[in-house]
Amino acid sequence: MRMRLRKHRRRVPTTQYNERRARIHRTRRFNISGYNVHMRIVLAAIFTALIGMGCIDADAVLEAFPTPDSSEVASTRGFLPTITPVSEYTSPPTITPLPKFGLAPTVTPMSRFGLAPTVTPAPTFAFAPTVTPVPKWQGFVQAEPLRELDIERVYPGLSFDRPVALAFPEDGARRGFVVEQAGRILFLKDEDADTFLDIRDRVNDRGNEEGLLGLAFDPDFDSNGLFYVYYTANGPRRSVISRFSVGPGYNTADPGSEKVILEVEQPYANHNGGQILFGPGDFLYVGLGDGGSAGDPKGHGQNTGTLLGTILRLDVSSLDAAGSYAIPSDNPLVGVAGARPEIWAYGLRNPWRFTFDSETGDMWAADVGQNALEEVDLVRPGLNYGWKIMEGDECFSRSCDTRGLELPVTVYGRDDGCSITGGYVYRGTRLPSLYGAYVYGDFCSGKIWALRFDGSRVTESIQLADTKLRISSFAEDADGELYILDLGGEIYRFAEEG
């Protein structure tokens, strides 16, 4: 594989270190091998290591253990524990037991979304401290290395008509909803599929990049029954974002309940974008391509006065009777003369799938290139991702000025594919080696990759699988497990090799 990794400019680390607080208990003096050593000195040595890891508060230790004199410090030599590096997403650090006296505490592993470790008492003296739990273990940890995976088919008895999206509402029913490009949505229950919404009468799917392209369930879907779709229509050619509502039983939707909230005219049949999803703050995010043709002939990518070539951020929580949305007050271009306030990011050619990391909130996007490079972007508000000044991390023309442009996290060329499909940061439990990695693929080659990013650079990258699928989309269920959609009609998931 000839994947080229490029250093990402002006990255802001997303992982924040949690403050560790601990309650320290005093103890009494004891005797070890003839040495009359205060128990507090031995514990202070252990706490020194824990403070270095950020697990407990140094002020609390100093309060409980006044600084020893030089003779006391000398008497503790040989008692300091060693710290073993840990996996980033499996458990907190373990402390290697002291070789002679067995004084080091053991650390109980935590769950993926769990708390900081509870240090259990050492078996001999039972004096180890208890560390007060804190939210999420983050920072200074290392994940299990990435490795190749197999894929396996799910719903083997079902086949779909050009599936382009799969969504799972957060309603506890654990149902998946498959979007077919022609204009139909099917809901999956066990091994059956039934029609949920059919709007083929109003969807234009004559172009390869047109049709019913996206589905997003309202954050309160379980109580209000609302969901949103993205489709292309004719007369004139345009992209439509609409809201629908479900009927009794939540098993079907009423086609007549449509409320159009946004229409954007499309000058050409390609580069329509199509992604739609809810993100942090329960705002609706919409991806729009540059309007099509080749080389962005109308200059939409660098024009913030148009909605084309952008990702939008809308407040649809209180639509009025006409379906009008609101603009979040902290959108980056609010108040900028001549700019559309809906814009969250711009300079995009055709963002084919973007998603949010369910743990960090980071937005990851895949932007389809023209003739040379496909790119993965970490999207920040208000940033310009370069099209058509840049294609990937290279100038689109012979030379260019890259000042003010946000370069990709990574790119790949035509040896590896021709049309990128964005995926997800894996947060499931079935595949520990994949945890915390961003997964993406290519529609033309069927190759799938994963990468890890530390906030400033790619630290690890691997080709996960080489499939023959036409990868139209990835999906994530309520458990954080990932699915792969083949435009030929089948759905797959990852599996361990063998």
Helices and strands as residue ranges (DSSP letters): E 4-5, E 22-23, E 30-32, E 35-37, H 39-53, H 58-64, H 70-75, E 82-84, E 94-96, E 106-107, E 119-120, E 130-131, E 149-154, E 163-167, E 176-180, E 184-189, E 192-198, E 212-217, H 221-224, E 226-233, E 238-245, G 248-250, G 255-257, E 259-265, E 276-278, G 280-282, E 284-288, E 310-314, E 343-346, E 351-356, E 363-367, E 374-379, E 390-391, E 394-395, E 410-412, E 420-421, G 432-434, E 438-442, E 447-453, E 458-466, E 471-476, E 482-486, E 491-496
